[in-house]
Amino acid sequence: MFQNVYYERKVGTSQPCYVCRRPTTTVLATLKTEDFLYTCQGHLTDVGFATLIAAPSGPSADDIRKVVDEYRARETRRTETKAEKDDKDDKDKDKEKKEKESGGLLSYLPSLPGFGHEEKESSSPKSPRSPAPVTPVNVPSSPAPPAHRKFALHRAIFSSRQGELARKAQTARAKEVSKTLPQAPRGSF
């Protein structure tokens, strides 16, 4: 059917409490509003009626630090492999340059200013790039408070609620089925 997790909500009109029949505007309802019941604030603090479900705590500082360290390690590996790849590409370009310089009719052109690779080489340094400084991830100091408090009904009350809902569903099905059955004979024998 549904889980024993009810959310506290406020409503505009007051209805009688499920237990003591005093007027209240506090409702405990399931997530999809399959079941709901009006309760007083006093009954919400009663352990025999409902218990507050604690909000799950966020990740611990150790978990956050571990994730940040893994991220930094991954980034350094990525920059190192990129630097190695750039060095390899530079070596290949140097080999091609030497092959071009070794002969040919216009082999002296790259040595002239404005015609060679000197401008390109000055713009791209041959030394491996230094990794960009990684800024630590900002972690909010306190998570936002939940909009509604969660409660779990006492098991006896929850089972009675389930029984009531099952009886209501059964009577609704019985009414629906009774419409399709034929009428009983009304004559005398």
C-alpha positions as CSV (number, residue, x, y, z in Angstrom):
1,M,0.0,0.0,0.0
2,F,2.1,3.0,1.3
3,Q,5.0,3.6,3.6
4,N,4.8,4.7,7.2
5,V,6.2,8.2,6.3
6,Y,3.9,11.2,7.0
7,Y,4.7,14.8,6.4
8,E,3.5,17.6,8.6
9,R,1.5,20.2,6.8
10,K,-0.6,23.2,7.8
11,V,-4.0,23.9,6.4
12,G,-6.3,26.9,6.4
13,T,-9.4,25.3,8.0
14,S,-9.3,23.5,11.3
15,Q,-10.7,20.0,11.6
16,P,-11.0,17.7,14.6
17,C,-7.9,15.9,15.8
18,Y,-7.8,12.1,15.0
19,V,-7.2,11.2,18.6
20,C,-8.8,13.9,20.9
21,R,-11.3,15.6,18.5
22,R,-9.9,19.1,19.3
23,P,-9.8,21.5,16.3
24,T,-6.4,21.6,14.7
25,T,-4.8,22.9,11.4
26,T,-2.0,20.4,11.4
27,V,-2.3,17.5,9.0
28,L,-0.1,14.4,8.7
29,A,-0.2,13.2,5.1
30,T,1.7,10.7,3.0
31,L,3.7,11.9,0.1
32,K,1.1,11.3,-2.6
33,T,-1.7,12.1,-0.1
34,E,-3.0,8.5,-0.1
35,D,-3.7,8.9,3.6
36,F,-4.0,11.9,5.9
37,L,-5.1,12.6,9.4
38,Y,-5.5,15.8,11.5
39,T,-3.4,15.8,14.7
40,C,-2.7,18.2,17.5
41,Q,0.8,19.5,18.2
42,G,0.6,17.7,21.5
43,H,0.1,14.3,19.8
44,L,3.1,15.0,17.4
45,T,5.4,15.1,20.5
46,D,3.8,11.9,21.9
47,V,6.1,8.9,21.2
48,G,3.1,6.5,21.5
49,F,1.5,8.3,18.5
50,A,4.2,9.4,16.1
51,T,8.0,9.8,16.1
52,L,9.9,12.4,14.3
53,I,12.1,11.0,11.5
54,A,15.5,12.8,11.6
55,A,16.6,14.5,8.4
56,P,19.5,12.7,6.8
57,S,22.8,14.4,7.5
58,G,24.9,15.7,4.6
59,P,28.2,14.3,3.6
60,S,30.9,14.4,6.3
61,A,34.0,16.6,6.0
62,D,36.1,13.4,5.4
63,D,33.9,12.4,2.4
64,I,34.1,15.9,0.9
65,R,37.9,16.0,1.3
66,K,38.2,12.6,-0.2
67,V,36.2,13.6,-3.3
68,V,38.1,16.8,-3.7
69,D,41.5,14.9,-3.5
70,E,40.3,12.4,-6.1
71,Y,39.3,15.3,-8.3
72,R,42.6,17.0,-8.0
73,A,44.5,13.8,-8.7
74,R,42.4,13.2,-11.8
75,E,43.1,16.8,-13.0
76,T,46.9,16.5,-12.4
77,R,47.0,13.2,-14.3
78,R,45.0,14.8,-17.2
79,T,47.3,17.8,-17.4
80,E,50.4,15.5,-17.3
81,T,49.1,13.4,-20.1
82,K,48.3,16.5,-22.1
83,A,51.8,17.9,-21.5
84,E,53.4,14.6,-22.6
85,K,51.2,14.7,-25.7
86,D,52.2,18.3,-26.4
87,D,55.9,17.4,-26.0
88,K,55.6,14.5,-28.4
89,D,53.8,16.8,-30.9
90,D,56.7,19.4,-30.6
91,K,59.3,16.7,-31.2
92,D,57.4,15.6,-34.4
93,K,57.3,19.2,-35.6
94,D,61.0,19.6,-34.9
95,K,61.7,16.5,-37.0
96,E,59.6,17.8,-39.9
97,K,61.4,21.2,-39.6
98,K,64.8,19.5,-39.9
99,E,63.7,17.5,-42.9
100,K,62.5,20.6,-44.6
101,E,65.8,22.4,-43.8
102,S,67.9,19.6,-45.0
103,G,67.3,20.4,-48.7
104,G,65.1,22.0,-51.3
105,L,65.1,25.2,-53.3
106,L,63.3,27.3,-50.8
107,S,64.9,25.8,-47.7
108,Y,66.4,29.2,-46.7
109,L,63.0,30.9,-46.4
110,P,62.2,29.7,-42.9
111,S,65.4,31.3,-41.6
112,L,64.4,34.7,-42.9
113,P,62.4,36.9,-40.5
114,G,58.7,36.9,-41.2
115,F,58.8,33.6,-43.2
116,G,59.7,31.0,-40.6
117,H,58.2,29.3,-37.7
118,E,59.9,31.7,-35.3
119,E,56.7,33.7,-34.6
120,K,54.7,30.5,-34.0
121,E,57.3,29.1,-31.7
122,S,57.5,32.2,-29.6
123,S,53.7,32.2,-29.0
124,S,53.7,28.5,-27.9
125,P,56.2,27.7,-25.2
126,K,58.0,24.4,-25.4
127,S,58.0,23.9,-21.7
128,P,55.1,21.8,-20.3
129,R,52.2,23.8,-19.2
130,S,51.8,24.4,-15.5
131,P,48.6,23.0,-14.2
132,A,46.0,25.6,-13.3
133,P,45.4,26.1,-9.6
134,V,42.4,24.1,-8.5
135,T,40.1,26.1,-6.2
136,P,38.5,24.1,-3.4
137,V,34.8,23.3,-3.9
138,N,32.6,25.6,-1.8
139,V,30.5,23.5,0.6
140,P,27.5,25.1,2.2
141,S,28.0,25.4,5.9
142,S,24.4,24.4,6.8
143,P,21.9,22.8,4.5
144,A,18.5,24.5,3.9
145,P,15.9,23.4,6.5
146,P,13.3,21.0,5.1
147,A,10.0,22.5,4.3
148,H,8.0,19.8,6.1
149,R,8.9,17.6,9.1
150,K,8.7,13.8,8.6
151,F,6.9,11.5,11.1
152,A,6.4,7.8,11.4
153,L,3.2,6.7,13.1
154,H,3.3,4.1,15.9
155,R,2.9,0.6,14.4
156,A,-0.5,0.0,16.1
157,I,-1.9,3.3,14.8
158,F,-0.4,2.7,11.3
159,S,-1.9,-0.7,11.1
160,S,-5.3,0.6,12.2
161,R,-5.0,3.3,9.4
162,Q,-4.2,0.7,6.9
163,G,-7.2,-1.4,8.0
164,E,-9.5,1.6,7.8
165,L,-8.3,2.4,4.2
166,A,-8.7,-1.3,3.2
167,R,-12.3,-1.3,4.6
168,K,-13.1,1.9,2.7
169,A,-11.7,0.4,-0.5
170,Q,-13.6,-2.8,0.0
171,T,-16.9,-1.1,0.5
172,A,-16.3,1.0,-2.6
173,R,-15.6,-2.1,-4.6
174,A,-18.7,-3.8,-3.2
175,K,-20.9,-0.9,-4.2
176,E,-19.4,-1.0,-7.7
177,V,-20.0,-4.7,-8.0
178,S,-23.5,-4.5,-6.6
179,K,-24.5,-2.2,-9.5
180,T,-23.8,-4.9,-12.0
181,L,-25.6,-7.7,-10.2
182,P,-29.3,-8.4,-11.2
183,Q,-32.1,-7.4,-8.9
184,A,-33.6,-9.9,-6.5
185,P,-37.1,-11.2,-7.4
186,R,-39.9,-9.3,-5.6
187,G,-42.9,-11.3,-6.3
188,S,-44.9,-13.7,-4.1
189,F,-44.7,-17.4,-4.7
